[in-house]
Amino acid sequence: KAVISIFRLLASFIASLYIMARAILFPGSKIWIMSGTAQQAQDTFTKLEDLAKHNITSVKGGQSIFMNEVVKNNANTDGFLHDKSSYSTELYNMSTIITLVGKAESVIGKRSNLSVYDEAAIISREFFARTEPFTTQSADFATGDGIDLEIYPKNLPNQNLYLSSAGSTSDHLYEVYKLCARRMAMGFDDCFVADTSCEI
């Protein structure tokens, strides 16, 4: 399982680009945007939506490839749902992007190809304990009568993406950061850690 850790400066912007690319390029991707508050998760989703709809004036470009892939219908003309409980969108290739916020005890049993933790330093340990297992199942798992897994291409591993401003060394995020920094320094390719400052 790959774990990516990026600290927060324009992180939601960069994460939005990554989420959009992953959703388009890997059919059937389940992507969850999570935070300690509904507003924070919705802000990241809205950044993605604004990019797709060309609502950010500093980002120049032509027609949005992502918007052409979003499922639209008569009841939802732009393809972006803003329910009180969750924001979501679905692509024609069956990929979904959903915000997930709630009490830790109510957030169980989901599966995810990419879990994005926004402002991870303020998320409770209990919430992490319930949601990090979403990506535990191997992305290459398949079952069925007569299946030969050797003939199928390998999938992109499931990932956890942690975005945050600096927190405390007592936070769960710091433990993940420390573990991933060590693994990266030892040459393992399942972790990537980046500290970004305002100069970058």
C-alpha positions in Angstrom: 0.0 0.0 0.0 1.5 3.3 -1.0 1.3 6.2 1.5 1.9 9.7 0.3 2.4 12.6 2.7 2.4 16.2 1.6 2.3 19.2 3.9 -0.1 21.9 3.2 0.6 24.8 0.8 -1.6 24.7 -2.2 -2.1 21.1 -1.2 -5.8 21.1 -2.0 -5.0 22.4 -5.5 -2.3 19.8 -6.2 -4.5 17.1 -4.6 -7.4 18.1 -6.8 -5.3 17.6 -9.9 -4.1 14.2 -8.7 -7.6 13.1 -7.8 -9.0 14.2 -11.2 -6.2 12.4 -13.0 -6.6 9.2 -11.0 -10.3 9.1 -11.5 -10.0 9.5 -15.2 -7.1 7.2 -15.8 -8.1 4.3 -13.6 -11.7 3.2 -14.2 -13.8 2.3 -11.2 -11.7 4.2 -8.7 -13.3 4.9 -5.4 -11.9 8.1 -4.0 -12.8 9.5 -0.6 -12.0 13.0 0.6 -12.0 13.1 4.4 -11.5 15.6 7.1 -12.3 16.3 10.7 -15.0 18.8 9.7 -17.5 18.7 6.8 -16.5 22.1 5.7 -12.8 21.2 5.2 -13.6 18.1 3.1 -16.2 20.1 1.1 -13.7 22.9 0.5 -11.3 20.4 -1.1 -14.1 18.9 -3.2 -15.2 22.4 -4.2 -11.6 23.2 -5.3 -11.7 20.2 -7.6 -15.1 21.3 -8.9 -13.9 24.8 -9.5 -10.9 23.5 -11.5 -13.2 21.3 -13.6 -15.6 24.1 -14.3 -12.8 26.7 -15.0 -13.9 28.9 -12.1 -10.3 29.7 -11.0 -9.2 32.7 -13.0 -5.5 32.1 -12.5 -5.7 28.6 -14.2 -5.7 29.1 -17.9 -6.7 26.5 -20.5 -9.3 25.2 -22.8 -12.1 22.7 -22.4 -12.0 20.6 -19.3 -11.4 17.0 -20.0 -12.7 16.1 -16.6 -16.0 17.9 -17.1 -16.5 15.8 -20.3 -16.2 12.6 -18.2 -18.6 13.6 -15.4 -22.0 11.9 -15.5 -24.8 14.5 -16.0 -28.6 14.0 -16.1 -31.8 16.1 -16.1 -31.8 16.2 -12.2 -28.1 17.0 -12.0 -27.1 19.1 -15.0 -23.5 19.7 -14.0 -22.7 16.3 -12.4 -21.7 17.6 -9.0 -24.0 16.7 -6.1 -24.0 18.8 -2.9 -26.1 16.8 -0.4 -25.9 17.8 3.3 -24.3 14.5 4.2 -21.8 14.3 1.3 -20.5 16.0 -1.8 -20.0 13.6 -4.8 -19.5 13.2 -8.5 -19.3 10.1 -10.7 -17.5 9.6 -14.0 -18.6 7.6 -17.0 -15.8 5.1 -16.3 -17.5 4.3 -13.0 -15.0 6.2 -10.8 -16.5 8.1 -7.9 -15.3 11.0 -5.7 -17.1 11.4 -2.4 -16.5 13.5 0.7 -16.7 11.5 3.9 -17.3 13.2 7.3 -18.9 11.8 10.3 -18.5 10.3 13.8 -15.8 7.7 13.7 -18.1 5.0 14.9 -20.4 5.6 11.9 -17.6 5.4 9.3 -17.0 1.7 8.7 -16.8 -0.9 6.0 -15.9 1.3 3.0 -13.4 0.4 0.3 -11.1 3.0 -1.2 -8.5 3.2 -3.9 -7.5 6.6 -2.8 -8.2 8.1 0.7 -7.4 11.8 0.9 -7.1 13.2 4.5 -7.4 17.0 4.4 -5.9 18.9 7.4 -4.9 15.5 8.7 -3.4 17.0 11.9 -6.9 17.8 13.2 -8.4 14.4 12.5 -8.9 12.1 15.5 -7.0 8.9 16.0 -10.3 7.0 16.2 -11.3 8.4 12.8 -7.9 7.2 11.3 -8.3 3.8 13.0 -11.7 3.4 11.2 -10.8 4.8 7.8 -7.2 3.8 7.1 -8.3 0.2 6.6 -10.4 1.3 3.6 -7.2 0.9 1.5 -6.0 -2.3 3.1 -7.3 -4.7 0.4 -4.9 -5.2 -2.4 -5.8 -3.3 -5.6 -4.9 -6.5 -7.5 -7.3 -8.7 -5.6 -9.7 -10.7 -7.8 -11.5 -13.9 -7.4 -13.7 -16.1 -9.5 -13.8 -19.5 -11.2 -10.9 -20.2 -13.4 -9.2 -16.8 -13.0 -5.5 -16.6 -13.9 -4.2 -13.5 -12.1 -1.0 -13.7 -14.1 -2.7 -12.5 -17.3 -4.1 -9.2 -15.8 -2.0 -6.1 -15.6 -1.0 -4.8 -12.1 -3.2 -2.0 -10.8 -2.0 1.2 -9.2 -1.7 0.4 -5.4 -4.4 1.8 -3.1 -3.1 5.0 -1.4 -3.6 7.2 1.5 -2.8 10.9 0.9 -2.3 13.0 4.0 -2.5 16.8 3.5 -2.0 19.1 6.5 -0.6 22.2 8.0 1.9 21.5 10.7 0.5 19.9 13.8 1.8 18.4 17.0 4.3 15.6 17.5 1.6 13.9 19.5 -0.7 13.7 16.4 -1.3 10.5 14.4 -0.2 12.4 11.3 3.3 12.9 12.9 3.6 9.2 13.5 2.7 8.5 9.8 5.1 11.2 8.7 7.9 9.8 10.8 7.3 6.2 9.6 7.1 7.3 5.9 10.2 9.5 6.1 12.2 6.6 7.5 10.9 4.2 4.9 11.6 6.6 2.1 15.2 7.2 3.5 15.8 3.5 3.6 14.8 3.2 -0.1 11.3 1.7 0.1 9.1 2.8 -2.7 5.8 2.6 -0.8 6.1 6.0 0.9 6.7 9.5 -0.3 7.1 12.5 2.1 7.3 16.1 1.1 7.5 19.3 3.2 6.5 22.4 1.2 7.1 25.9 2.3 5.8 29.2 1.0 8.9 29.6 -1.2 8.0 26.5 -3.2 
